[in-house]
Amino acid sequence: MANSNGSFGLRPIGKIGQQANSTGATEYRIASGNTNKLYQGQPVIPTAAGGTVSIVGVFWGCEYVSSTSGKTIWSNTWPGSGADTNYPVKAFVYDDPMQTFTIATSNVVAAANTEAEVRAAVFANIAFATGNSGDDTTGISSATADLNTIATTAAHSMRIMGVQNDPDNSDFTVAGIPLIVRLNNHFNAPNGSIVQGTVSTTGV
C-alpha cells in the first residue's frame, strides 16, 4: 500500500528530553526587501546575521498589512511582496534547538527500503532533497528528506531521531516515510556559528 504522505516540509511534533511541547513560535520580522518566498514548514536562516549561517528554525506563517486592501493578512506563506511598507511583516518561526519535527522522505533506496534498515539510521544525519520551494495555493513547503544522503558524519542539516508510527504511512518500499528529525547545528545552539551541510538560502 502506498503511503498517503506527500511533501509538507517540517512539522513540529515534540521536543528532545521529554520536555513539555508547546510548539511555540517566536516572532521575527522579515527583512525589508526580502523578496524570497517562504512556505510553512520551510527551514529558514537569519539573514541579518550575514554570510552563510545555520538554520534558525522552521517558518510557520506570517502576518502583514496588504498594500492593496489595507487589511491585516495571516498567511501560511510570505509571497515576497504585497505588504504595506508602513507596517512590519511579522514572521513566526519554530526556533527551539530542541524541537523535533516530522518530514517525509522523497525517495526509496535499496539500502533503506525496509523498516529495520530505516530504523537503523536513527542518530545518523540526512539532507534535504529540496528545501526552499512550496505550493503557492496551500502555502505549504515541499521540503523532503533524501534517503540517499544518510551519513554518520555531521555533514547534513538534520539528524534522524526516529520514525513516526503512522499506519497510513508505514510502507518502507516507497516515498513518504515519516521520519522524526531535529535540526543539526541550530543557529540558536552554542555551536550555531559553525555551518555544516547545505542550509536554507532564504530567511527572515
C-alpha positions in Angstrom: 0.0 0.0 0.0 1.4 3.4 -1.0 2.0 6.0 1.7 -0.5 8.8 1.9 2.2 11.3 2.7 3.2 13.9 0.1 5.7 16.6 0.7 4.9 19.0 3.6 8.2 20.3 4.9 8.9 20.1 8.6 6.1 19.8 11.1 6.8 20.3 14.8 5.8 17.2 16.9 7.8 17.2 20.1 11.0 18.1 22.0 14.1 16.2 23.0 14.3 15.1 26.6 10.6 14.8 27.2 10.1 18.5 27.7 6.6 19.9 27.5 5.9 20.5 23.8 4.4 23.9 23.3 5.3 24.0 19.6 5.7 27.7 20.4 6.9 30.0 17.6 9.0 33.2 18.0 8.0 36.4 16.2 10.6 37.7 13.9 10.5 40.5 11.2 11.0 39.6 7.6 13.9 41.7 6.4 12.9 44.8 4.3 13.4 44.0 0.7 13.3 40.2 1.2 11.5 39.0 -2.0 12.2 35.3 -1.4 9.0 33.3 -1.0 8.7 31.5 2.3 6.4 28.5 2.9 5.0 26.9 6.0 7.4 24.1 7.1 10.4 25.6 5.3 13.8 25.9 7.1 15.0 29.5 7.3 18.1 31.3 8.2 18.6 34.7 10.0 19.6 37.0 7.1 20.6 39.8 9.4 23.4 37.6 10.7 25.1 38.0 7.3 27.1 35.5 5.2 26.5 31.7 5.3 24.8 30.9 8.6 23.0 28.0 10.2 19.2 27.4 10.1 17.4 29.3 12.9 14.2 27.4 12.7 11.2 26.5 10.6 8.7 29.0 9.1 5.2 28.7 10.4 3.5 31.7 8.8 3.4 35.4 8.7 1.2 38.5 9.3 1.3 41.6 7.3 -0.8 44.5 6.1 -1.8 44.2 2.4 -0.7 47.1 0.3 -3.9 46.5 -1.9 -6.7 46.1 0.7 -5.1 47.8 3.7 -6.2 44.8 5.8 -4.1 42.6 8.0 -3.5 39.2 6.5 -2.4 35.9 8.1 -0.8 33.6 5.6 1.0 30.2 5.5 3.4 31.8 3.1 5.3 35.0 2.6 4.8 35.7 -1.1 7.8 38.0 -1.3 5.8 41.2 -2.0 2.4 42.8 -1.4 2.9 44.3 2.0 2.3 47.9 3.1 5.8 49.1 3.9 4.5 51.3 6.7 3.9 48.2 8.8 6.2 45.3 9.8 5.9 41.9 8.2 5.8 39.5 11.2 7.2 36.0 10.6 6.6 33.2 13.2 9.4 30.6 13.4 9.7 27.4 15.4 13.2 28.2 16.6 13.8 26.0 19.7 17.0 24.0 19.1 15.4 21.1 21.0 12.3 21.0 18.7 11.7 17.8 16.8 9.9 17.6 13.5 8.4 15.1 11.2 9.4 15.2 7.5 8.5 12.8 4.6 11.1 11.1 2.6 11.3 11.9 -1.1 12.5 8.6 -2.4 13.3 5.0 -1.7 16.8 3.5 -1.9 18.0 -0.1 -1.8 19.9 0.4 1.4 16.9 1.7 3.3 13.7 0.1 1.9 12.7 -1.9 5.0 11.6 -0.8 8.4 14.7 -2.3 10.0 17.0 -0.5 7.7 15.4 2.8 8.1 15.3 2.5 11.9 19.0 1.5 11.8 19.6 5.1 10.5 18.4 6.6 13.8 21.0 9.1 15.1 22.6 9.4 11.6 22.3 12.6 9.6 20.3 13.3 6.5 20.0 16.2 4.0 17.0 17.8 2.4 16.1 16.6 -1.1 14.5 20.0 -1.6 14.2 22.8 1.0 13.2 26.2 -0.5 10.1 25.6 -2.6 6.4 25.0 -1.9 2.8 25.2 -3.1 1.6 28.7 -3.8 -2.0 27.6 -3.3 -1.7 26.0 0.1 1.4 27.9 1.2 2.9 24.6 2.4 6.6 23.7 1.9 7.6 20.9 -0.4 10.7 20.1 1.6 11.5 16.4 1.9 14.4 14.2 3.2 16.7 12.4 0.9 17.4 8.8 2.0 20.4 8.7 -0.4 22.3 11.1 1.9 22.1 9.2 5.2 25.6 9.6 6.8 27.1 9.2 10.3 29.1 12.4 10.0 27.5 15.8 10.9 27.6 16.9 7.3 23.8 17.3 6.8 21.1 19.7 8.1 19.0 17.1 10.0 19.6 14.3 12.5 17.2 11.4 12.4 15.7 10.8 15.9 13.2 8.2 15.0 10.4 7.0 12.7 6.8 8.2 13.4 4.3 5.4 14.0 1.7 6.1 11.3 -0.4 3.3 9.9 -1.2 5.3 6.8 2.5 5.8 6.0 4.1 2.6 7.0 5.2 1.3 3.6 9.0 1.4 3.7 9.3 0.5 0.0 8.0 3.8 -1.3 8.5 7.5 -0.7 6.6 9.2 2.2 8.2 7.5 5.2 7.6 9.9 8.1 11.0 10.5 9.8 11.4 12.3 13.1 14.3 14.7 12.9 15.9 17.7 14.7 17.9 20.4 13.0 21.6 19.9 13.2 23.9 22.8 14.3 21.0 25.1 15.0 21.7 28.8 14.9 20.4 29.2 18.5 22.6 26.4 19.8 26.0 27.2 21.4 27.8 26.0 18.2 25.4 27.7 15.9 28.1 29.9 14.2 29.6 26.9 12.6 27.9 25.9 9.4 27.6 22.2 8.4 25.9 20.9 5.3 23.6 22.7 2.9 21.4 25.2 4.7 18.4 27.2 3.6 19.2 30.1 1.2 16.2 32.1 2.3 15.4 33.6 5.6 13.8 36.1 7.8 
